[in-house]
Amino acid sequence: MQSNYIKNTILVSVVLFTLLMFNSCDRFTDVGLPKSQITRDLVFKDDELAKSAMAAVYRSVYETGFISGGNSGAQILFGTYADELQSYASATSDTTIFYQLSHLASSTKINSLWTTTYSQLYNINSIIEGVENSENLSLDVKNRLKGEALFLRSILHLYLVQAYGEIPYVNSTSYEVNQIIGKSSVNTVYGLCKADLQAAVNLLPATLPAGNRIYPTKMAAYTVLARIAYYEKNWEDAVQYSSVVINNTLYKMETDLNKVFLKDSSGSIFQLLPFNSTSSTSQGNVFILNTAPPTNVALRQDFVNEFETGDGRRTSWIGQKTDSQGKVYYYPYKYKQYSTGPSSTEYSVVLRVEELYLIRAEAYIQKNQYDLAVADLNKIRTRAGLSSLAGTADQIFLNSALIKERRSELFTEFGHRFVDLRQHDLLDLVMTIKKTNWKPHFRLLPLPEKELLLNPNLNPQNDGY
């Protein structure tokens, strides 16, 4: 059953979108107009209005931006950018521009991805400031909303830094500060993300029951901390944070591959709620092919061909559609529901426990604890119906096995493949084979041209653009 937290948003979220959460302009440096303060004072005098303001943020990140399951999200954009998806959309569509690598600093999606995310961050910072300054909210609501906002602030900055490299870490709604803010180094951004997550750990509930993991918890914060440790190659922290979640008995891999993306999956750590109880996820609507040839995206043939024989993920998580000429097209079928029905059985999975087994396996490989690495990899492989890897001290072999498992397990989930290739120094090697027009500077997106013109402190532009 959905909590009153969600139910109460139906009435007031529209008002809050208009009055509070979306007073921001097209650029994140334009936000902070005084009129929003009047509304903030009213909203943060009431627990239910404050919770509804936070629900408006969740609706925003579900609909658009990096962790949206739709066309604007990282899974579509970076899936086409790298070697997972092929675009069949028009030549001027964002997916085709990313697929063909014809993006420029002036491209609409380059700018909108940036501005959308910073607008969301402004709204999140408005929540944090409103909660901190309120004398009327209950302590439980203050802690919960601040913890959730800190978590979201961290994960959105993390996606920004993976896409653009050095970026501003925005943690206030001050117009005077934000209009002249400069970039922070990648390592600095990681440090600020970690600080937000560690603060969130002290405020968030430890766990939530399966089927209701639509809010961040301590386990979600630990999961993102483990991901940052993977990016930083801090293998001690990677083991520590991954193990906290893996060892929690409430978060277990589903043995049935067809249950992994259900809303009550025991392996889900953080999910986003669709529009209502009868709506399917954005992923289902975007990926599932009802007609062929596709009009948007489909899986690349070489991606499908590279699955290991007998891999259950190939049969359970990939669907196919044949056109009138007999040509077969393949699509991601992790989410099985396509359109609104009597009830929604799936939520959009942002974080799940399988990623932590893969992070910890790599950490064990780098720490020369090969038996432990093999044990974690085999948990992923045996669930997929594959034979177990034998114990070995061959680090090159284990690294290769790890990369293959990450690709087969996490495909089309918010850009993992693109980041993994870069993380393992394989991006140029792989992509020059897959796309003849690939260039090394494509490892990052360009900073939006409009933002550089408005705020010179964001210079220099990323190399190659």
Secondary structure, DSSP 4 states (H G I P E B T S, - for coil): ---HHHHTHHHHHHHHIIIIIT---SSGGG---THHHHHHHHHTTSHHHHHHHHHHHHHHHHHSSTT-SSTTSHHHHHHHHTTSEEE-S-TTSHHHHHHHT---TT-HHHHHHHHHHHHHHHHHHHHHHHHHH-SSS-HHHHHHHHHHHHHHHHHHHHHHHHHHSSB-------HHHHTT---B-HHHHHHHHHHHHHHHHTTS-S---TT---S--HHHHHHHHHHHHHHHT-HHHHHHHHHHHHTSTT----SSGGGTTBTT-TTEEEEE--SSTTPPPHHHHHH--SSSS-SSEEE-HHHHHTSPTT-HHHHHSEEEEE-TTS-EEEEE-SS---S--S---B-EEEEEHHHHHHHHHHHHHHTT-HHHHHHHHHHHHHHTTPPPPPP---HHHHHHHHHHHHHHHHTTSTTHHHHHHHHTT-HHHHHHHH-TT--GGGGSPPPPHHHHHH-GGGPSPPTT-
